[in-house]
Amino acid sequence: MSDDHCPTPKKHPKHLCKLKKKGKLDELASRSAKPTTSCDKCGAQGNLAEDVCHPKKL
């Protein structure tokens, strides 16, 4: 996914989709260990709403 789909582009480098693309799997795992939200666009599940581009409560 490109960064232009994200409503918060300044925070996008820390979103799960970007971490996965960069291969930062340790950080990805720690930020998705206890998911409470998912991205309505790509389905990534994160611990916090700010971990994804389009948060939707699980």
C-alpha positions, 0 to 999 in steps of 0.5 A: 500500500502506498502512503497516500491512502493514509489519513495521517501520513506523518504517523504512517512510518509507524503503522503496521502495514509500513513496518511489515513492508520494511521487514521490521517484524520484531516491532510489528509483533510487539505492536500487534501482540494484543490487538484491540483494533484493525485497519478497515483498509488492509485488515492489519490488527494492532494493539492501539488505534494509532498502529493502523491507518484506518482503525476499526475496533475489534 
